[in-house]
Amino acid sequence: MGGTQKSYTEKISTFEKIAYGGGDLASNLILVLTSTFVTFFYTDALGLNAAIIGSIMLFSRFADGFTDIIMGYVVDKTRSKHGKARPWLLWLGIPIGISTVLVFLVPNLGDVGKYIYVIITYNLVTTFLYTMINIPYGAMTALMSRDQDQRMIINIFRMFMAQVGSLLINAFTLPFVNAMGGSGNQRSWVIVSIIYGVAAAALFLLCFAKTKERVAIQSDKREKVGFITSFKLIIKNNYWLLLVGIWVSMVLGMSMSMGVGTYYAKYILGSENFAGFLGALGIVPVLIIMPFTAPLNRRFGKRNVALVGSLISLAGQVLMLLSPASATWLMVCAVVKGIGSATLTATMFAMIADTIEYGQWKTGTRVEGMLYSSTTFGAKVGAGIGSAVALAIIGAAGYNGLAAVQTPEAIAALKTLYLIVPIPFMILIPVIYGFYKLDKIYPQVMEDLKKREEGK
């Protein structure tokens, strides 16, 4: 088979789960800052063209997706005294914190010079360093335990902490930036990036120090699996392909809506701060409900819980159309969407981890790094396309970040992207979940793998 494995059944401590979750809190501090807010910084603080920034984002996301796949292969081949995934947090925790600050330290080099600087620093963080630390971080779930229940709880801690990071950055970023001198003041953004960069570096190092890889893959046939072969193996994993389809659909709709969320709040709701409030309100129900998803998953299955959650999120998006200019009503809808998102976020990575065992059972070879990285490839390309299309549309509609008043065409584009565009993508998600059946056969998969390892 593709690797003889030592299966550890020792209980994982609560502190280790928190430390692991802290890694995703760190990831979200960087991810949200360099996705949700950085475009607003580029257009409204630096006065850069939205369409050009969108093109840069699209190129960067495609490049980022390919580096994901390469990094997954690298993780599968990594051998060190600290394990195969954990050491990357040690090596890159501090560099990614510093590089996040560099994204906002754009010098006054003229427009062409600024665009070149944006391309270099944005890709340094998102295409290279974030990929090189987040891919191994995600693969750690399958290396910390092979027990499905333990994995589920680990992922709940992970996603809970990730949502804490999203809550903090959504709730406090723009108010803090405005308190420090306004969203048009570059210095304010630099200060915020320093705070988030230091916090992220510390959390990555804590995650490295307090977690442990328990699933040891001993060298055999696994060492001989090449890059192309690894890619062919994951394509044979039909349940993984379904999850990729779900994630791509999710991020396509979200990236178009969230990409213009700050603009929508500023020009339709009357204050850019509402973007943070809406984001925070959507996260609060996730934090409340997520701890209860473990018993729900045990009782009804991860797929069924996620399916219901996707329908609730869809309902929340549709309800926004009833009063799209009311901040109060949109806050109510954000809570409804957050209730649905709780089950989606709590189950997604645990389900991906399950497909690793399924892939090993089906093909005889285990490639967790390649599988996880290829998952994020689809998500990042989808996010890149969504963000680029959104920015290209508002740019073509005449959006000008330095103008006091936007054109009617730009306002109409913001409304369409924020309210309507996500709906068809959200409809696809429960449809795809209807074909996911791994929960039913997973016990047999694990039993067969155990027999193989025992030589039966």
VENDASUL-V678665 format. One record per pair of residues at least 6 apart in sequence whose C-alpha atoms are under 8 Angstrom apart, sorted by sequence separation. I is the first residue (numbers start at 1). J is the second residue. D is the distance in whole Angstrom. If there is no record, write none. Layout:
# VENDASUL-V678665
<<I | J | D> <I | J | D>>
This chain:
# VENDASUL-V678665
<<42 | 48 | 6> <43 | 49 | 6> <78 | 84 | 5> <108 | 114 | 7> <145 | 151 | 6> <177 | 183 | 6> <181 | 187 | 8> <182 | 188 | 7> <183 | 189 | 7> <234 | 240 | 8> <235 | 241 | 7> <265 | 271 | 6> <266 | 272 | 4> <296 | 302 | 8> <323 | 329 | 6> <324 | 330 | 7> <359 | 365 | 7> <360 | 366 | 5> <400 | 406 | 7> <43 | 50 | 6> <77 | 84 | 8> <78 | 85 | 7> <80 | 87 | 8> <107 | 114 | 7> <144 | 151 | 8> <181 | 188 | 6> <265 | 272 | 5> <266 | 273 | 8> <323 | 330 | 8> <359 | 366 | 7> <360 | 367 | 8> <399 | 406 | 6> <76 | 84 | 7> <106 | 114 | 7> <180 | 188 | 5> <264 | 272 | 8> <265 | 273 | 7> <266 | 274 | 8> <297 | 305 | 6> <398 | 406 | 8> <399 | 407 | 7> <75 | 84 | 6> <142 | 151 | 7> <174 | 183 | 7> <263 | 272 | 7> <265 | 274 | 6> <296 | 305 | 7> <320 | 329 | 7> <357 | 366 | 7> <398 | 407 | 6> <75 | 85 | 6> <141 | 151 | 7> <178 | 188 | 8> <262 | 272 | 6> <265 | 275 | 5> <320 | 330 | 6> <356 | 366 | 7> <397 | 407 | 8> <39 | 50 | 8> <42 | 53 | 8> <106 | 117 | 7> <177 | 188 | 5> <262 | 273 | 8> <264 | 275 | 8> <356 | 367 | 7> <398 | 409 | 7> <399 | 410 | 5> <106 | 118 | 7> <177 | 189 | 6> <262 | 274 | 8> <356 | 368 | 6> <397 | 409 | 5> <398 | 410 | 6> <141 | 154 | 7> <262 | 275 | 5> <320 | 333 | 6> <397 | 410 | 5> <39 | 53 | 7> <141 | 155 | 7> <261 | 275 | 6> <262 | 276 | 8> <319 | 333 | 7> <103 | 118 | 7> <177 | 192 | 7> <353 | 368 | 8> <356 | 371 | 7> <395 | 410 | 8> <176 | 192 | 8> <317 | 333 | 7> <394 | 410 | 6> <397 | 413 | 7> <316 | 333 | 5> <103 | 121 | 5> <316 | 334 | 7> <102 | 121 | 6> <103 | 122 | 6> <173 | 192 | 7> <316 | 335 | 8> <394 | 413 | 6> <316 | 336 | 5> <317 | 337 | 7> <352 | 372 | 7> <393 | 413 | 7> <394 | 414 | 7> <315 | 336 | 8> <316 | 337 | 5> <99 | 121 | 7> <103 | 125 | 8> <315 | 337 | 7> <313 | 336 | 7> <314 | 337 | 7> <312 | 336 | 7> <313 | 337 | 4> <99 | 124 | 7> <100 | 125 | 6> <312 | 337 | 6> <313 | 338 | 7> <99 | 125 | 6> <313 | 339 | 7> <312 | 339 | 7> <313 | 340 | 5> <390 | 417 | 7> <312 | 340 | 5> <313 | 341 | 6> <96 | 125 | 6> <311 | 340 | 7> <309 | 339 | 7> <310 | 340 | 6> <309 | 340 | 4> <310 | 341 | 7> <308 | 340 | 7> <309 | 341 | 6> <96 | 129 | 6> <309 | 342 | 7> <95 | 129 | 8> <96 | 130 | 7> <309 | 343 | 5> <310 | 344 | 7> <309 | 344 | 6> <92 | 129 | 7> <306 | 343 | 5> <307 | 344 | 8> <305 | 343 | 6> <306 | 344 | 5> <305 | 344 | 8> <92 | 132 | 8> <93 | 133 | 8> <92 | 133 | 6> <306 | 347 | 7> <88 | 132 | 7> <89 | 133 | 6> <303 | 347 | 8> <88 | 133 | 6> <302 | 347 | 6> <88 | 136 | 7> <89 | 137 | 7> <88 | 137 | 8> <282 | 331 | 8> <302 | 351 | 7> <86 | 136 | 7> <281 | 331 | 7> <285 | 335 | 6> <289 | 339 | 7> <293 | 343 | 7> <85 | 136 | 5> <86 | 137 | 7> <284 | 335 | 8> <84 | 136 | 8> <85 | 137 | 6> <278 | 330 | 7> <282 | 334 | 5> <283 | 335 | 8> <286 | 338 | 6> <290 | 342 | 6> <274 | 327 | 7> <278 | 331 | 6> <281 | 334 | 6> <282 | 335 | 5> <285 | 338 | 5> <286 | 339 | 6> <289 | 342 | 6> <290 | 343 | 7> <293 | 346 | 7> <85 | 139 | 7> <86 | 140 | 7> <277 | 331 | 8> <281 | 335 | 6> <282 | 336 | 8> <284 | 338 | 7> <285 | 339 | 5> <289 | 343 | 8> <85 | 140 | 6> <279 | 334 | 7> <282 | 337 | 7> <283 | 338 | 6> <286 | 341 | 7> <287 | 342 | 7> <269 | 325 | 6> <278 | 334 | 6> <282 | 338 | 4> <286 | 342 | 4> <290 | 346 | 6> <268 | 325 | 6> <269 | 326 | 7> <281 | 338 | 8> <282 | 339 | 8> <285 | 342 | 7> <286 | 343 | 8> <269 | 327 | 6> <60 | 119 | 8> <64 | 123 | 8> <67 | 127 | 7> <71 | 131 | 7> <75 | 135 | 8> <67 | 128 | 7> <71 | 132 | 6> <75 | 136 | 6> <60 | 122 | 8> <64 | 126 | 7> <65 | 127 | 8> <48 | 111 | 7> <56 | 119 | 7> <60 | 123 | 6> <64 | 127 | 4> <68 | 131 | 6> <72 | 135 | 6> <63 | 127 | 6> <64 | 128 | 7> <67 | 131 | 7> <68 | 132 | 8> <71 | 135 | 7> <72 | 136 | 7> <34 | 100 | 8> <60 | 126 | 8> <61 | 127 | 7> <60 | 127 | 6> <64 | 131 | 7> <68 | 135 | 7> <144 | 211 | 8> <144 | 212 | 6> <145 | 213 | 8> <144 | 213 | 5> <145 | 214 | 6> <146 | 215 | 7> <30 | 100 | 7> <143 | 213 | 5> <144 | 214 | 5> <145 | 215 | 6> <143 | 214 | 6> <144 | 215 | 6> <143 | 215 | 5> <140 | 213 | 7> <142 | 215 | 8> <143 | 216 | 7> <105 | 186 | 8> <104 | 186 | 7> <355 | 438 | 8> <358 | 442 | 7> <361 | 445 | 6> <104 | 189 | 7> <105 | 190 | 6> <104 | 190 | 6> <358 | 445 | 6> <361 | 448 | 7> <34 | 122 | 8> <354 | 442 | 8> <357 | 445 | 7> <361 | 449 | 6> <101 | 190 | 6> <104 | 193 | 7> <357 | 446 | 7> <34 | 126 | 8> <101 | 193 | 5> <100 | 193 | 6> <101 | 194 | 6> <100 | 194 | 8> <31 | 126 | 8> <324 | 419 | 8> <98 | 194 | 8> <101 | 197 | 7> <97 | 194 | 8> <100 | 197 | 6> <174 | 272 | 8> <175 | 273 | 6> <321 | 419 | 7> <97 | 196 | 8> <98 | 197 | 6> <174 | 273 | 6> <320 | 419 | 7> <97 | 197 | 4> <98 | 198 | 8> <96 | 197 | 7> <97 | 198 | 6> <97 | 199 | 8> <174 | 276 | 7> <317 | 419 | 7> <27 | 130 | 8> <97 | 200 | 6> <173 | 276 | 8> <94 | 198 | 8> <97 | 201 | 5> <172 | 276 | 7> <96 | 201 | 7> <170 | 275 | 8> <171 | 276 | 5> <243 | 348 | 8> <317 | 422 | 8> <318 | 423 | 7> <95 | 201 | 8> <170 | 276 | 4> <171 | 277 | 6> <317 | 423 | 7> <27 | 134 | 7> <93 | 200 | 7> <94 | 201 | 5> <169 | 276 | 8> <170 | 277 | 7> <93 | 201 | 5> <94 | 202 | 8> <171 | 279 | 7> <93 | 202 | 7> <170 | 279 | 6> <171 | 280 | 5> <243 | 352 | 7> <314 | 423 | 7> <170 | 280 | 6> <93 | 204 | 5> <93 | 205 | 6> <167 | 279 | 7> <168 | 280 | 8> <240 | 352 | 7> <314 | 426 | 6> <166 | 279 | 8> <167 | 280 | 5> <313 | 426 | 8> <314 | 427 | 7> <23 | 137 | 7> <90 | 204 | 7> <166 | 280 | 7> <89 | 204 | 6> <90 | 205 | 6> <240 | 355 | 6> <89 | 205 | 6> <167 | 283 | 6> <239 | 355 | 7> <310 | 426 | 7> <166 | 283 | 7> <167 | 284 | 7> <89 | 207 | 8> <90 | 208 | 6> <237 | 355 | 7> <89 | 208 | 6> <164 | 283 | 8> <310 | 429 | 7> <311 | 430 | 7> <163 | 283 | 6> <310 | 430 | 6> <87 | 208 | 7> <237 | 358 | 8> <86 | 208 | 6> <237 | 359 | 6> <307 | 429 | 8> <308 | 430 | 8> <163 | 286 | 7> <164 | 287 | 7> <236 | 359 | 8> <307 | 430 | 5> <163 | 287 | 7> <86 | 211 | 8> <234 | 359 | 7> <237 | 362 | 8> <86 | 212 | 8> <160 | 286 | 8> <233 | 359 | 8> <307 | 433 | 6> <86 | 213 | 8> <160 | 287 | 6> <236 | 363 | 8> <256 | 383 | 8> <307 | 434 | 8> <251 | 379 | 6> <255 | 383 | 5> <259 | 387 | 6> <254 | 383 | 8> <255 | 384 | 8> <83 | 213 | 6> <160 | 290 | 7> <233 | 363 | 7> <248 | 378 | 6> <252 | 382 | 5> <256 | 386 | 5> <260 | 390 | 7> <303 | 433 | 7> <160 | 291 | 8> <244 | 375 | 6> <247 | 378 | 8> <248 | 379 | 5> <251 | 382 | 6> <252 | 383 | 5> <255 | 386 | 5> <256 | 387 | 5> <259 | 390 | 7> <260 | 391 | 8> <233 | 365 | 8> <247 | 379 | 6> <251 | 383 | 5> <254 | 386 | 8> <255 | 387 | 5> <259 | 391 | 8> <21 | 154 | 8> <25 | 158 | 8> <234 | 367 | 8> <249 | 382 | 8> <252 | 385 | 7> <253 | 386 | 7> <256 | 389 | 7> <257 | 390 | 8> <303 | 436 | 7> <20 | 154 | 8> <21 | 155 | 8> <24 | 158 | 6> <28 | 162 | 6> <32 | 166 | 7> <156 | 290 | 7> <244 | 378 | 6> <248 | 382 | 5> <252 | 386 | 5> <256 | 390 | 5> <303 | 437 | 8> <23 | 158 | 8> <24 | 159 | 7> <27 | 162 | 8> <28 | 163 | 8> <156 | 291 | 7> <244 | 379 | 7> <248 | 383 | 8> <251 | 386 | 8> <9 | 145 | 7> <21 | 157 | 5> <22 | 158 | 7> <25 | 161 | 5> <26 | 162 | 8> <29 | 165 | 6> <33 | 169 | 7> <234 | 370 | 8> <303 | 439 | 7> <8 | 145 | 7> <9 | 146 | 8> <17 | 154 | 6> <20 | 157 | 8> <21 | 158 | 4> <24 | 161 | 6> <25 | 162 | 4> <28 | 165 | 6> <29 | 166 | 7> <32 | 169 | 7> <156 | 293 | 8> <230 | 367 | 7> <234 | 371 | 6> <302 | 439 | 7> <7 | 145 | 8> <8 | 146 | 8> <9 | 147 | 7> <12 | 150 | 8> <20 | 158 | 6> <21 | 159 | 7> <24 | 162 | 5> <25 | 163 | 7> <28 | 166 | 6> <45 | 183 | 6> <46 | 184 | 8> <156 | 294 | 8> <301 | 439 | 6> <7 | 146 | 7> <18 | 157 | 6> <21 | 160 | 7> <22 | 161 | 6> <25 | 164 | 7> <26 | 165 | 7> <44 | 183 | 7> <45 | 184 | 4> <231 | 370 | 7> <267 | 406 | 8> <17 | 157 | 6> <18 | 158 | 8> <21 | 161 | 5> <22 | 162 | 8> <25 | 165 | 5> <29 | 169 | 7> <44 | 184 | 6> <45 | 185 | 6> <46 | 186 | 8> <230 | 370 | 7> <17 | 158 | 8> <21 | 162 | 7> <24 | 165 | 8> <25 | 166 | 8> <45 | 186 | 6> <153 | 294 | 7> <41 | 183 | 7> <152 | 294 | 7> <18 | 161 | 8> <41 | 184 | 8> <222 | 365 | 7> <268 | 411 | 8> <222 | 366 | 8> <267 | 411 | 7> <41 | 186 | 8> <77 | 223 | 7> <41 | 189 | 8> <264 | 414 | 6> <263 | 414 | 7> <264 | 415 | 7> <73 | 227 | 6> <260 | 414 | 6> <264 | 418 | 7> <73 | 230 | 8> <260 | 417 | 7> <261 | 418 | 7> <260 | 418 | 7> <33 | 193 | 8> <257 | 417 | 6> <258 | 418 | 7> <256 | 417 | 6> <257 | 418 | 4> <256 | 418 | 7> <257 | 419 | 7> <257 | 421 | 7> <256 | 421 | 7> <257 | 422 | 7> <30 | 196 | 7> <256 | 422 | 7> <29 | 196 | 6> <30 | 197 | 7> <29 | 197 | 8> <253 | 421 | 6> <254 | 422 | 6> <253 | 422 | 4> <30 | 200 | 7> <252 | 422 | 8> <253 | 423 | 7> <29 | 200 | 7> <253 | 425 | 6> <26 | 199 | 7> <27 | 200 | 7> <252 | 425 | 7> <253 | 426 | 7> <26 | 200 | 4> <25 | 200 | 8> <26 | 201 | 7> <250 | 425 | 6> <249 | 425 | 5> <250 | 426 | 6> <23 | 200 | 8> <26 | 203 | 6> <249 | 426 | 7> <25 | 203 | 8> <26 | 204 | 6> <249 | 428 | 7> <250 | 429 | 7> <23 | 203 | 6> <249 | 429 | 7> <22 | 203 | 6> <23 | 204 | 5> <22 | 204 | 7> <246 | 428 | 8> <23 | 206 | 8> <246 | 429 | 5> <19 | 203 | 8> <22 | 206 | 8> <23 | 207 | 6> <22 | 207 | 6> <21 | 207 | 8> <159 | 345 | 6> <160 | 346 | 8> <246 | 432 | 7> <19 | 206 | 6> <20 | 207 | 5> <159 | 346 | 6> <245 | 432 | 7> <246 | 433 | 8> <19 | 207 | 5> <20 | 210 | 8> <156 | 346 | 5> <242 | 432 | 7> <19 | 210 | 6> <20 | 211 | 6> <155 | 346 | 7> <156 | 347 | 8> <242 | 433 | 8> <19 | 211 | 7> <155 | 347 | 8> <242 | 435 | 8> <16 | 210 | 6> <17 | 211 | 8> <155 | 349 | 7> <242 | 436 | 7> <15 | 210 | 8> <16 | 211 | 5> <152 | 347 | 7> <155 | 350 | 6> <239 | 436 | 6> <152 | 350 | 5> <239 | 437 | 8> <151 | 350 | 6> <239 | 438 | 7> <151 | 353 | 8> <8 | 214 | 6> <148 | 354 | 8> <7 | 214 | 7> <8 | 215 | 7> <6 | 214 | 8> <7 | 215 | 6> <6 | 215 | 6> <7 | 216 | 7> <5 | 215 | 7> <6 | 216 | 5> <5 | 216 | 6> <6 | 217 | 7> <142 | 353 | 6> <5 | 217 | 5> <141 | 353 | 7> <4 | 217 | 6> <5 | 218 | 6> <3 | 217 | 6> <4 | 218 | 5> <142 | 356 | 8> <3 | 218 | 6> <4 | 219 | 8> <3 | 219 | 7> <4 | 220 | 8> <3 | 220 | 6> <2 | 220 | 7> <3 | 221 | 7> <2 | 221 | 6> <3 | 222 | 6> <1 | 221 | 7> <2 | 222 | 5> <39 | 259 | 8> <36 | 258 | 7> <40 | 262 | 7> <36 | 259 | 6> <40 | 263 | 8> <35 | 259 | 8> <37 | 262 | 8> <142 | 368 | 7> <139 | 368 | 6> <139 | 369 | 6> <136 | 369 | 7> <139 | 372 | 6> <135 | 369 | 7> <138 | 372 | 7> <135 | 372 | 7> <135 | 373 | 6> <76 | 367 | 7> <76 | 368 | 7> <76 | 369 | 5> <75 | 369 | 6> <76 | 370 | 7> <74 | 369 | 8> <75 | 370 | 8> <72 | 368 | 8> <73 | 369 | 6> <72 | 369 | 4> <73 | 370 | 5> <71 | 369 | 8> <72 | 370 | 4> <71 | 370 | 8> <72 | 371 | 7> <70 | 370 | 8> <72 | 372 | 7> <69 | 370 | 6> <72 | 373 | 5> <71 | 373 | 7> <72 | 374 | 7> <70 | 373 | 8> <69 | 373 | 5> <68 | 373 | 5> <69 | 374 | 5> <68 | 374 | 7> <68 | 376 | 7> <69 | 377 | 7> <65 | 374 | 8> <68 | 377 | 6> <65 | 376 | 7> <66 | 377 | 7> <65 | 377 | 4> <64 | 377 | 7> <65 | 378 | 7> <65 | 380 | 6> <64 | 380 | 7> <65 | 381 | 6> <64 | 381 | 8> <62 | 380 | 7> <61 | 380 | 6> <62 | 381 | 5> <61 | 381 | 5> <61 | 383 | 7> <62 | 384 | 7> <58 | 381 | 8> <61 | 384 | 5> <60 | 384 | 7> <61 | 385 | 8> <59 | 384 | 8> <58 | 384 | 5> <57 | 384 | 6> <58 | 385 | 6> <58 | 387 | 7> <57 | 387 | 7> <58 | 388 | 5> <57 | 388 | 6> <56 | 388 | 8> <54 | 387 | 6> <55 | 388 | 6> <54 | 388 | 4> <53 | 388 | 8> <54 | 389 | 7> <54 | 390 | 8> <51 | 388 | 8> <54 | 391 | 5> <55 | 392 | 8> <53 | 391 | 7> <54 | 392 | 6> <51 | 391 | 5> <52 | 392 | 8> <50 | 391 | 6> <51 | 392 | 4> <50 | 392 | 7> <51 | 393 | 8> <51 | 394 | 8> <50 | 394 | 7> <51 | 395 | 5> <50 | 395 | 5> <51 | 396 | 7> <49 | 395 | 7> <50 | 399 | 7> <50 | 400 | 8> <49 | 400 | 7> <49 | 401 | 8> <47 | 400 | 8> <48 | 401 | 8> <47 | 401 | 6> <47 | 402 | 6> <43 | 400 | 8> <44 | 401 | 5> <2 | 360 | 7> <43 | 401 | 5> <44 | 402 | 6> <43 | 402 | 8> <2 | 364 | 5> <3 | 365 | 7> <1 | 364 | 5> <2 | 365 | 4> <3 | 366 | 7> <1 | 365 | 6> <2 | 366 | 6> <5 | 453 | 7> <4 | 453 | 6> <1 | 452 | 8>>
